[in-house]
Amino acid sequence: MKKRLLLASLVAFLLGASFASPPAQVSGNSGNTTPVLAATPTTSPASSQQTQLNPLTGLPVEDASLLELPPALISVSNFPVSARPQSGLSTSPIVFEMYIGEGMTRFLAMFYGDYAKGQKTAAQQAAEDAKIGPIRSGRLAYEDVRTLYNGFLVMGGAYSKVAQQLNQTTNIYGSDPNDINSAGITLANLQALAESQKTGHQALEALQGMQFSEAIPADGEAASRLWMFYNYYNQVEWNYDAPSGAYLRSQDRSDGTGKFYPASDQLTGEPLAFNNVVVLFANHNFIAPTLIDIELLYVKDYPALLFRDGKVYQAKWSTRAPIKPIQLTDLEGNPLTYKPGNTWFEIVDHFTPVKQIEPGVWKARFYAPK
């Protein structure tokens, strides 16, 4: 029965009926864009040297040797509110926000490529104790993400029923949530962990698949704001900032007022800004109130929404044949390009309604799986 309902939901989406207030159909990509495979070296006109691109951002890297290290996936706390502002998220090429039960979400932040240097101020660059975190426990869905990106997990332990389903290559950094390590991991230690996990990994080859282009895809609808309503005590806003070309994150303080406060990165002191925000519709399996599994492997053409450059595009996402990082296509199956830069994935259940509540303002209303 679940499979039939899921199929019906997918069909409805592809017919444009999955929105509570259906927008005009968008194609998402057109022939006038020039997709760039992220890891393809490009040659600068002023130099004969090749520039290596990070396959997860489409941007040049300073030290190409770091691309041979496997991605580190760090479990970062979002609750309680005292965990904010988190440290180091702006240096992550990809962050996943996922539901963990009781109205809460948690982040799985990826660090790869230039992460070891980060975007620190001069004072922070000199501080060896600069940390990424706070680190929290592992969740079931982390293993799917780890598999997709051929990386390793850094987390503050895991519940026994979760830990037994995580790959043995997973690195559990701090077995006690109250351990001092839960406050975060230093950038130097994170690089050392990545180097220790290098054996057996072919990181750069395994991470191919995402496509990037500065050219704005055609036919998108205006999207200056995305309102993620996970719970009355957990609401998020993404507001498009035209000067930076990125979406800025704000969040409530879990007080029921619905008032939003700008999010920042404690490591840099700067607003938390992402070039791409993707709403990813995925099947959520309820096991217990705080034990939710999310199906991210072997997915073919599930619905998604891409927010970039102040516009939104209906899309499909896939991770199968072979297993690769999350790839987007338009509704006709043509590649839909990410904007070069970082990406934030908001993972919601398949039956989450999304509607345009006023011109350029979109709302996704999450309902907890049961």
C-alpha positions in Angstrom: 0.0 0.0 0.0 2.8 2.4 0.9 4.4 1.9 -2.5 1.2 2.6 -4.3 0.7 5.7 -2.3 4.2 6.8 -3.0 3.8 6.2 -6.7 0.6 8.2 -6.7 2.3 11.0 -5.0 5.1 11.0 -7.6 2.7 11.0 -10.5 0.8 13.8 -9.0 4.0 15.8 -8.6 5.0 15.3 -12.2 1.6 16.5 -13.3 2.1 19.6 -11.3 -0.5 18.7 -8.6 1.8 18.1 -5.7 1.7 21.8 -4.8 -1.1 22.9 -2.5 -1.5 25.9 -4.9 0.0 24.7 -8.2 2.5 27.0 -9.8 3.0 27.2 -13.5 4.9 24.3 -14.9 8.6 25.0 -15.3 11.1 23.2 -17.4 14.1 24.0 -15.2 16.8 24.0 -17.9 17.2 25.2 -21.5 19.6 25.0 -24.4 21.2 28.3 -23.6 22.9 27.1 -20.4 26.3 25.5 -20.4 26.6 22.8 -17.7 30.0 22.3 -16.3 31.0 19.0 -14.8 32.4 20.0 -11.4 35.6 18.0 -11.5 36.6 18.8 -15.1 39.9 20.8 -15.1 39.6 24.2 -16.9 42.4 26.3 -18.4 42.6 30.0 -17.6 43.2 32.2 -20.7 46.0 33.9 -18.8 47.7 30.7 -17.9 48.5 27.3 -19.4 48.0 25.6 -16.0 44.9 23.7 -15.3 42.6 24.6 -12.4 41.0 21.7 -10.5 37.4 22.1 -9.6 35.7 20.8 -6.4 33.1 18.3 -7.7 30.7 19.3 -4.9 30.8 23.1 -5.6 32.0 23.6 -9.2 34.6 26.1 -7.8 38.4 26.1 -8.1 40.4 24.7 -5.1 43.6 26.1 -3.7 45.1 22.7 -3.0 44.0 19.9 -5.4 45.7 17.2 -3.2 42.9 17.7 -0.6 40.4 16.4 -3.2 41.9 13.0 -2.7 40.8 12.9 0.9 37.3 11.4 1.6 34.5 13.8 2.7 34.0 14.2 6.4 30.3 14.2 7.4 29.8 15.9 10.8 26.6 15.6 12.8 25.9 19.1 14.0 23.3 20.1 16.6 20.4 22.4 15.8 18.6 21.8 19.1 18.5 23.0 21.8 18.5 26.7 20.7 21.6 27.2 22.8 23.6 25.1 20.2 23.3 28.1 17.9 25.1 29.7 16.2 26.9 26.7 15.0 30.5 26.9 14.0 32.0 26.1 10.5 28.8 25.5 8.5 29.7 28.2 5.9 32.9 26.2 5.1 30.8 23.2 4.1 30.1 22.6 0.4 26.9 20.6 1.3 24.7 20.6 4.4 21.7 18.3 4.9 19.0 19.3 7.3 16.8 16.4 8.3 14.0 15.6 10.7 15.0 13.6 13.8 11.7 13.5 15.7 9.8 15.6 18.3 9.7 18.6 16.0 13.5 18.9 15.8 15.9 18.9 12.9 19.7 18.1 12.8 22.4 19.0 10.3 24.8 16.6 8.6 27.5 18.9 7.3 30.1 17.8 4.7 33.7 19.0 4.7 35.7 18.3 1.6 38.3 20.1 -0.5 39.4 23.4 1.1 37.6 22.6 4.4 40.9 22.2 6.2 41.7 25.9 5.7 38.1 27.2 6.0 37.0 30.8 5.7 38.5 32.1 9.0 39.5 35.6 9.9 43.2 36.3 10.5 42.7 36.0 14.2 40.9 32.7 13.8 43.4 31.4 11.4 46.0 31.7 14.1 43.8 30.0 16.7 44.5 26.2 16.6 41.4 25.6 18.7 38.9 26.8 16.1 36.3 24.1 16.0 33.4 22.9 13.9 30.3 21.9 15.8 28.7 21.4 18.2 28.8 17.7 17.5 25.8 15.5 18.3 24.9 11.8 18.0 24.4 9.8 14.7 21.1 9.1 13.0 19.9 6.3 10.7 19.8 8.4 7.5 23.5 9.3 8.0 24.6 5.9 6.6 22.8 6.6 3.3 24.5 9.9 2.9 27.9 8.4 3.9 27.4 5.8 1.2 26.4 8.3 -1.5 29.5 10.5 -0.9 31.9 7.7 0.0 32.9 9.5 3.2 33.1 9.0 6.9 31.0 10.1 9.8 32.1 12.3 12.8 29.5 12.2 15.6 29.1 12.1 19.3 28.2 8.4 19.5 24.9 6.8 18.5 22.0 5.0 20.0 22.6 1.2 19.9 19.9 0.6 17.3 21.5 3.3 15.1 25.1 2.3 15.6 24.6 -1.3 14.6 23.4 -0.1 11.1 26.4 2.2 10.5 29.3 1.0 8.4 32.4 -0.1 10.4 34.4 2.5 8.6 32.4 5.2 10.4 34.5 7.3 12.8 32.7 7.9 16.1 34.3 11.0 17.5 33.5 11.1 21.2 31.3 8.3 22.5 29.7 10.3 25.2 27.4 13.2 24.1 28.7 15.1 27.2 32.3 14.6 26.2 34.3 17.7 25.5 34.7 16.5 21.9 30.9 17.2 21.5 31.7 20.9 21.5 33.4 20.5 18.2 36.4 19.2 16.3 39.4 21.4 15.3 40.1 21.9 11.7 43.5 20.4 12.0 42.1 17.2 13.6 39.4 17.0 11.0 42.0 17.0 8.2 44.0 14.4 10.1 40.9 12.2 10.4 40.4 12.5 6.7 43.9 11.5 6.0 43.6 8.5 8.2 40.5 7.4 6.2 42.1 7.8 2.8 43.1 4.2 2.3 40.6 2.4 0.0 38.9 5.6 -1.0 38.9 7.2 -4.5 37.2 10.4 -3.4 37.5 12.5 -6.5 36.3 9.8 -8.8 33.4 8.8 -6.5 32.1 12.3 -6.2 31.5 13.1 -9.9 28.0 13.7 -11.1 26.8 17.1 -9.9 26.6 19.7 -12.7 27.1 23.5 -12.2 26.6 26.6 -14.3 26.6 30.3 -13.7 23.9 30.6 -16.4 20.5 30.9 -14.8 18.2 28.1 -16.0 15.2 29.4 -18.0 11.5 29.4 -16.9 12.0 29.4 -13.2 9.4 31.1 -11.0 10.2 34.0 -8.7 11.4 32.8 -5.3 12.7 35.5 -3.0 11.8 33.6 0.1 11.4 30.0 1.3 9.6 29.3 4.5 10.3 25.9 6.0 7.7 25.1 8.6 8.9 21.9 10.3 7.0 22.6 13.5 5.5 25.6 15.4 8.7 25.6 17.4 11.0 24.9 14.5 10.6 27.3 11.5 13.3 28.4 9.0 13.4 31.1 6.4 15.7 31.4 3.4 15.7 34.9 1.9 17.4 35.7 -1.4 20.1 38.3 -1.2 20.7 39.6 -4.7 24.1 41.4 -4.0 25.6 38.1 -2.9 23.6 35.8 -5.1 22.8 33.5 -2.2 20.0 32.7 0.2 20.5 33.8 3.8 19.2 31.6 6.6 17.1 32.7 9.5 15.4 30.6 12.2 13.0 31.1 15.1 14.0 30.6 18.7 11.6 27.7 19.4 9.4 30.1 21.4 6.2 29.8 19.3 6.3 33.5 18.3 7.2 32.9 14.7 9.8 35.6 14.8 12.9 34.9 12.8 16.5 35.7 13.6 19.4 35.8 11.2 21.7 32.7 11.4 25.4 33.2 11.4 28.6 31.1 11.5 30.4 31.4 14.8 33.6 30.5 13.1 33.5 33.5 10.7 31.0 35.8 12.3 29.3 36.1 8.8 25.6 35.4 7.9 24.9 31.8 6.9 24.6 32.0 3.1 24.1 29.2 0.5 24.0 29.5 -3.2 21.6 26.6 -3.7 18.7 25.5 -1.4 17.1 22.2 -2.5 13.9 20.9 -1.0 14.3 17.1 -1.3 11.2 15.0 -1.1 12.0 11.5 0.4 10.3 8.6 2.0 10.4 8.8 5.8 9.9 5.7 7.9 8.7 6.1 11.5 10.3 3.6 13.8 10.1 5.5 17.1 9.4 9.1 18.1 13.1 10.0 17.9 14.1 7.2 15.4 13.2 8.1 11.9 14.8 6.5 8.8 15.0 8.4 5.5 15.4 6.5 2.2 18.1 8.2 0.1 19.8 5.3 -1.7 18.8 3.8 -5.1 16.4 6.7 -5.7 15.2 7.4 -9.3 13.3 10.5 -10.3 11.9 11.5 -6.9 10.5 15.1 -6.7 12.6 18.1 -5.6 12.6 21.9 -5.8 15.8 23.9 -6.6 16.1 27.4 -5.3 18.9 29.5 -6.9 19.4 33.0 -8.1 16.0 34.1 -6.7 14.0 31.5 -8.6 12.5 28.1 -8.0 12.5 25.1 -10.4 10.5 21.9 -10.2 13.0 19.0 -10.5 13.6 15.3 -10.0 16.5 13.8 -8.1 18.3 10.5 -8.4 21.1 8.6 -6.7 21.1 5.3 -8.5 22.8 3.5 -11.4 25.5 3.9 -10.2 25.2 5.4 -6.7 26.4 9.0 -7.0 26.0 12.3 -5.3 22.5 13.8 -5.6 21.8 14.8 -9.2 19.0 17.0 -10.4 17.1 17.0 -13.7 14.1 19.0 -14.9 10.8 17.3 -15.4 11.7 16.3 -18.9 14.9 14.5 -17.7 17.4 17.2 -18.8 20.2 18.1 -16.4 19.3 20.9 -14.0 22.4 22.8 -13.0 23.4 23.9 -9.5 24.8 27.4 -9.1 28.6 27.1 -8.5 29.0 27.3 -4.7 27.5 25.6 -1.7 24.2 23.7 -1.3 21.8 23.2 1.5 19.4 20.3 1.3 16.1 20.5 3.2 14.9 16.9 3.4 11.1 16.6 3.8 8.6 13.7 3.6 7.0 12.9 0.2 3.6 14.3 1.3 4.9 17.7 2.4 2.7 20.3 0.7 4.5 23.3 -0.9 2.7 26.4 -2.1 3.3 29.9 -3.2 1.5 32.0 -0.5 2.3 35.3 -2.2 4.3 36.4 -5.2 7.9 35.1 -4.7 7.2 33.6 -1.3 7.0 29.8 -0.9 6.0 27.7 2.1 6.8 24.0 2.8 4.7 22.6 5.6 6.3 19.5 7.1 4.1 16.9 8.9 5.9 14.5 11.2 5.7 10.9 10.0 3.8 8.4 12.2 
